[in-house]
Amino acid sequence: MHRLKASDRRSGPQVRQAFALRRAQPNNRPMSNIQNNGSRPGSMRAVLDATLRTIRNEGSATLALVLETEGSTYMKAGAMVYFGAGTHQIGWLSGGCLEPELRRRADAVTAAGAFDVIDIDTREDEDLFSGSAIGCRGRLRILLLPLQHLARGDELIEAWRNGVGALAMRMHEDGRLEWQIGAVSKAWRLSRVPQDHPVIAAAGAVTLARPVQLLMLGAGPEAPVLMPQLRALDWFITAVDRRERWQPNLALADVALTESPEAAIGRLHTRQFDAALVMHHHFELDRGALQALAHTEIAFIGLLGPRQRRDDLFKLLPESARARLGPRLRSPVGLDLGGFGIDSIALSIAAQLQSFLHGR
């Protein structure tokens, strides 16, 4: 197998019907327009949002997808980078040392409208001091896909964003590419960029887990700081607040609902949510939210405010609600990281949610 060494690198209609049925359900979670607001340049959701837009607009670009890794690498299988026109790039597979070569190969893929595979190996001693001198001692096999030939792939990405399920991507040696989410799939037959070196194996598969979902009840002063942090960590956010004063903050959410927490919880598919936050800074609204959440299966429920306030709220809840909330409630929500003010509070909440998500 030919592998690119560090010293070699240059410095330099079934789908639509299924989704239509899903959207027609009154309790379905509607998605907002796809934007990059709050998504950091390297986040998976930012890469997939750009990919969706390119396919939907019949544009040209390349998606780089890590099929497998060995040893110590900056990113693992499933990591992605979007290479658009000029120097436009979303995402990273290294600290910057691999991207020039990836850009060169991605531009060739975009121009040819054909796929390619690149194998980068930095496991030998000589790679510590040659080329870009990454020093990671790892190997990555990366699939480069021409987005202009993935017609209707945007529909599967949209389904993934809507929480339909995990998105499986499989590449076959003969150039057949398959994407599948639930019972819906799409396949393409791609040609390969002409090779002037031994051909690297193209076959491989990765699965992108269902996106993590947060139900935010209350969009007060912490919300405009917290939501961009969570979106950058690939959380998808449904925010609820009926109070006109705080509704401008809802623009940062993926889904915005202007109703009471009880009404929202009553009509949403709450099983899709991985976590919920209660942060109205309003006693009665928080009481109603907690009572409604007690009847859900959401595993993480965070309540903003001091312990005494929590105890006062619990005095007004039925004993059955207190019992159901107890094992799931984090109050006060947020890790004790130190610091004061809204930014520190938002960071502590984001840190606890991320820790919970990864079982730490």
C-alpha distance (Angstrom), angle and dihedral (degrees) to the residues before:
residue distance angle dihedral
M1 . . .
H2 3.78 . .
R3 3.78 111.2 .
L4 3.76 127.5 -173.1
K5 3.78 106.1 -119.4
A6 3.78 123.6 -154.6
S7 3.79 87.9 -110.5
D8 3.84 90.3 54.0
R9 3.82 95.6 56.4
R10 3.72 122.4 103.5
S11 3.74 116.1 -126.3
G12 3.44 92.0 -136.6
P13 43.41 122.1 63.1
Q14 3.96 94.6 15.0
V15 3.72 91.9 39.1
R16 3.79 95.9 48.8
Q17 3.80 91.8 49.8
A18 3.79 92.6 51.6
F19 3.80 92.7 49.4
A20 3.81 92.8 44.3
L21 3.80 90.0 55.4
R22 3.79 90.6 49.5
R23 3.79 93.7 50.3
A24 3.80 91.8 47.6
Q25 3.80 92.6 64.8
P26 3.83 109.5 102.0
N27 3.81 92.5 -138.4
N28 3.78 95.1 49.7
R29 3.76 118.4 122.7
P30 3.84 108.1 -114.4
M31 3.78 118.2 -143.3
S32 3.77 124.5 -136.6
N33 3.78 125.0 -131.2
I34 3.79 111.4 -63.9
Q35 3.77 110.4 -104.6
N36 3.78 139.2 149.2
N37 3.80 94.8 -121.5
G38 3.77 106.6 140.5
S39 3.81 95.4 -1.2
R40 3.76 113.2 121.3
P41 3.82 115.7 -131.0
G42 3.80 91.9 -105.6
S43 3.80 101.2 45.9
M44 3.79 121.1 117.4
R45 3.77 92.2 -127.3
A46 3.82 91.3 54.3
V47 3.82 90.6 51.4
L48 3.79 93.0 48.0
D49 3.80 93.0 44.1
A50 3.82 89.8 54.6
T51 3.81 89.9 46.1
L52 3.80 91.2 50.9
R53 3.81 92.6 49.8
T54 3.80 92.9 48.2
I55 3.80 93.9 50.8
R56 3.80 93.0 43.1
N57 3.81 91.6 49.7
E58 3.81 91.9 44.5
G59 3.77 91.0 -119.6
S60 3.80 131.2 151.2
A61 3.80 126.0 -110.9
T62 3.80 140.8 120.6
L63 3.79 129.9 -108.8
A64 3.81 114.8 -153.1
L65 3.81 112.6 -155.5
V66 3.81 125.4 -174.6
L67 3.81 107.7 -131.5
E68 3.79 98.5 -178.7
T69 3.79 143.2 -12.4
E70 3.78 137.5 -159.3
G71 3.77 128.7 -162.6
S72 3.79 122.7 -9.0
T73 3.80 113.7 -10.4
Y74 3.79 135.1 162.5
M75 3.82 91.3 -126.4
K76 3.80 133.7 22.4
A77 3.81 134.9 -139.0
G78 3.80 111.9 -53.7
A79 3.81 95.5 34.9
M80 3.81 113.5 132.5
V81 3.79 142.1 -163.9
Y82 3.80 128.0 -164.7
F83 3.81 116.7 -144.1
G84 3.81 112.7 -166.0
A85 3.77 133.0 171.7
G86 3.78 119.7 -42.8
T87 3.79 110.4 -14.3
H88 3.81 95.8 -24.3
Q89 3.80 108.3 136.6
I90 3.80 133.7 162.7
G91 3.79 118.7 -168.0
W92 3.80 135.8 11.1
L93 3.79 136.0 -120.4
S94 3.81 95.1 -171.7
G95 3.78 141.4 9.4
G96 3.80 87.1 -78.0
C97 3.80 100.5 -74.0
L98 3.82 97.8 102.1
E99 3.77 98.8 40.7
P100 3.84 99.1 81.2
E101 3.81 91.2 59.9
L102 3.79 91.2 41.2
R103 3.80 89.5 51.9
R104 3.81 91.3 51.7
R105 3.78 92.4 50.3
A106 3.82 92.8 41.9
D107 3.80 91.4 53.7
A108 3.82 88.9 53.4
V109 3.81 90.2 50.7
T110 3.80 92.1 49.9
A111 3.80 92.2 47.5
A112 3.81 94.1 47.2
G113 3.79 96.6 39.5
A114 3.80 87.5 -135.6
F115 3.81 134.4 112.5
D116 3.79 127.6 -109.1
V117 3.80 138.4 -174.5
I118 3.79 126.1 -141.9
D119 3.81 126.1 -165.9
I120 3.81 116.4 -159.5
D121 3.80 116.9 -170.1
T122 3.82 123.4 -177.2
R123 3.81 100.1 159.8
E124 3.80 99.2 110.9
D125 3.80 125.7 88.0
E126 3.81 93.6 -115.3
D127 3.79 89.5 62.0
L128 3.80 90.6 66.5
F129 3.80 90.4 71.2
S130 3.81 107.5 21.5
G131 3.79 133.6 77.7
S132 3.76 110.6 -8.7
A133 3.82 91.9 -11.0
I134 3.80 94.8 -135.4
G135 3.79 94.2 167.8
C136 3.82 92.4 -161.5
R137 3.82 96.9 120.7
G138 3.79 93.4 -143.6
R139 3.77 143.7 118.1
L140 3.79 131.8 -135.7
R141 3.81 129.8 -170.2
I142 3.80 108.5 -158.3
L143 3.80 129.2 -168.5
L144 3.82 116.8 -149.2
L145 3.82 114.5 -155.7
P146 3.85 128.0 -167.4
L147 3.79 104.5 -132.4
Q148 3.81 93.9 -159.2
H149 3.82 88.3 72.6
L150 3.82 97.5 48.8
A151 3.80 96.8 85.6
R152 3.83 113.3 -175.2
G153 3.76 91.9 7.1
D154 3.80 85.2 121.5
E155 3.80 88.9 71.4
L156 3.79 92.6 61.8
I157 3.81 91.6 46.3
E158 3.79 89.6 51.1
A159 3.80 89.7 50.6
W160 3.81 89.0 51.7
R161 3.81 90.4 50.6
N162 3.81 88.8 50.3
G163 3.79 90.7 56.8
V164 3.81 96.9 -111.5
G165 3.79 89.8 142.3
A166 3.79 145.9 -79.8
L167 3.79 118.5 -28.6
A168 3.81 113.7 -131.2
M169 3.81 119.1 -159.6
R170 3.79 120.1 -169.6
M171 3.80 128.8 179.4
H172 3.80 121.6 -163.4
E173 3.77 126.4 -153.4
D174 3.81 91.8 -115.5
G175 3.82 92.6 59.3
R176 3.79 97.8 -96.4
L177 3.81 111.0 142.2
E178 3.79 121.6 -165.3
W179 3.79 129.9 -170.4
Q180 3.80 120.2 -174.2
I181 3.78 136.4 178.2
G182 3.77 117.7 177.1
A183 3.81 109.3 -41.8
V184 3.80 93.1 -24.1
S185 3.79 121.2 92.2
K186 3.78 140.9 167.3
A187 3.80 129.3 -162.2
W188 3.79 135.1 -166.6
R189 3.79 134.5 -173.2
L190 3.79 110.9 -136.6
S191 3.78 131.0 -172.9
R192 3.78 120.5 -135.8
V193 3.78 128.7 -117.3
P194 3.84 107.8 -103.2
Q195 3.81 109.4 -93.6
D196 3.81 125.9 -135.5
H197 3.81 92.0 -177.8
P198 3.82 136.6 44.0
V199 3.80 109.7 -56.4
I200 3.80 116.7 -104.9
A201 3.80 117.0 -139.1
A202 3.80 111.6 -95.0
A203 3.80 101.0 -170.8
G204 3.78 116.6 108.3
A205 3.78 144.7 114.2
V206 3.79 138.3 -141.1
T207 3.79 131.7 -179.3
L208 3.79 123.4 -147.9
A209 3.79 108.8 -147.9
R210 3.79 119.5 -126.0
P211 3.80 107.4 -81.1
V212 3.78 115.9 -98.9
Q213 3.79 114.5 -107.4
L214 3.79 130.4 -150.7
L215 3.80 127.7 -165.7
M216 3.81 108.4 -152.8
L217 3.79 113.3 -165.8
G218 3.77 107.1 -165.9
A219 3.81 126.2 23.8
G220 3.79 100.5 -149.6
P221 3.82 129.7 144.2
E222 3.82 95.9 -54.0
A223 3.82 93.7 53.3
P224 3.84 99.9 78.6
V225 3.81 89.6 51.6
L226 3.79 97.7 40.7
M227 3.81 100.0 44.4
P228 3.83 96.7 60.1
Q229 3.81 89.4 47.9
L230 3.79 91.8 52.9
R231 3.79 95.0 42.8
A232 3.80 88.1 52.8
L233 3.81 86.8 56.4
D234 3.83 89.9 52.9
W235 3.81 97.6 -103.0
F236 3.81 116.2 147.0
I237 3.79 111.5 -142.5
T238 3.79 133.5 -150.4
A239 3.80 107.5 -170.2
V240 3.80 124.1 -166.1
D241 3.80 128.1 -166.9
R242 3.78 128.5 142.4
R243 3.81 94.2 -170.8
E244 3.79 112.1 105.0
R245 3.80 92.4 -146.5
W246 3.80 93.3 65.6
Q247 3.78 100.6 33.8
P248 3.85 94.7 97.5
N249 3.83 86.4 67.6
L250 3.80 89.8 60.6
A251 3.81 89.3 73.8
L252 3.81 88.6 79.7
A253 3.81 93.0 60.0
D254 3.79 126.6 88.0
V255 3.79 89.4 -130.1
A256 3.81 123.6 24.4
L257 3.82 122.4 -163.0
T258 3.79 122.9 -176.1
E259 3.79 101.1 -159.8
S260 3.78 140.9 89.3
P261 3.81 119.1 -66.2
E262 3.81 90.6 -117.0
A263 3.81 91.8 53.6
A264 3.80 92.7 47.2
I265 3.80 94.4 47.8
G266 3.78 90.1 45.8
R267 3.79 94.3 59.2
L268 3.80 104.0 31.1
H269 3.79 124.5 89.1
T270 3.79 91.9 -113.2
R271 3.80 93.9 -175.2
Q272 3.79 88.4 75.1
F273 3.79 91.7 65.5
D274 3.78 121.5 92.5
A275 3.80 94.2 -169.4
A276 3.79 142.6 5.6
L277 3.79 131.0 -153.5
V278 3.81 124.6 -156.2
M279 3.79 107.4 -158.4
H280 3.80 111.8 144.0
H281 3.81 97.1 126.9
H282 3.81 81.7 -140.0
F283 3.80 119.4 110.1
E284 3.80 99.8 -148.0
L285 3.81 94.7 42.5
D286 3.80 90.3 50.0
R287 3.81 91.0 48.1
G288 3.80 91.0 52.5
A289 3.79 91.6 46.4
L290 3.81 93.4 51.1
Q291 3.79 93.1 47.7
A292 3.81 91.0 50.9
L293 3.83 92.9 45.0
A294 3.79 90.7 52.4
H295 3.81 88.3 72.3
T296 3.82 94.0 52.9
E297 3.80 130.5 81.3
I298 3.82 95.6 -129.8
A299 3.80 104.7 142.8
F300 3.81 99.1 -150.9
I301 3.81 121.1 46.0
G302 3.78 116.0 174.3
L303 3.80 122.2 -165.2
L304 3.78 119.9 -162.1
G305 3.78 116.9 -140.4
P306 3.82 140.4 51.5
R307 3.80 125.7 -49.7
Q308 3.80 93.3 -107.7
R309 3.80 90.0 58.6
R310 3.79 89.6 50.3
D311 3.80 90.4 51.4
D312 3.81 90.6 50.3
L313 3.80 90.6 50.6
F314 3.79 91.6 49.2
K315 3.81 91.0 54.8
L316 3.82 88.3 65.5
L317 3.80 96.5 46.5
P318 3.82 123.6 89.4
E319 3.77 114.5 -102.8
S320 3.82 90.4 -114.1
A321 3.80 90.9 56.3
R322 3.80 92.3 48.8
A323 3.80 90.3 50.8
R324 3.79 93.2 50.7
L325 3.79 93.8 45.6
G326 3.79 97.9 44.7
P327 3.84 101.9 81.4
R328 3.81 92.7 42.2
L329 3.79 102.0 41.6
R330 3.81 122.2 104.0
S331 3.77 107.8 -167.1
P332 2.89 123.5 -160.0
V333 3.78 87.6 22.8
G334 3.81 118.1 -138.2
L335 3.78 137.4 56.1
D336 3.79 117.8 -86.0
L337 3.81 97.7 -109.4
G338 3.78 97.0 148.8
G339 3.78 127.6 -115.6
F340 3.78 135.6 91.9
G341 3.78 138.2 -108.2
I342 3.76 138.2 37.3
D343 3.81 97.1 -53.8
S344 3.80 92.6 53.2
I345 3.80 91.7 46.5
A346 3.80 91.8 50.4
L347 3.81 91.6 48.1
S348 3.81 92.2 49.6
I349 3.82 91.3 51.5
A350 3.80 93.1 47.2
A351 3.80 90.0 49.1
Q352 3.80 93.0 51.5
L353 3.79 92.5 47.5
Q354 3.79 91.4 49.9
S355 3.79 91.2 47.0
F356 3.82 90.6 50.5
L357 3.79 91.8 47.5
H358 3.80 92.3 55.6
G359 3.79 96.1 41.2
R360 3.79 96.4 -111.9
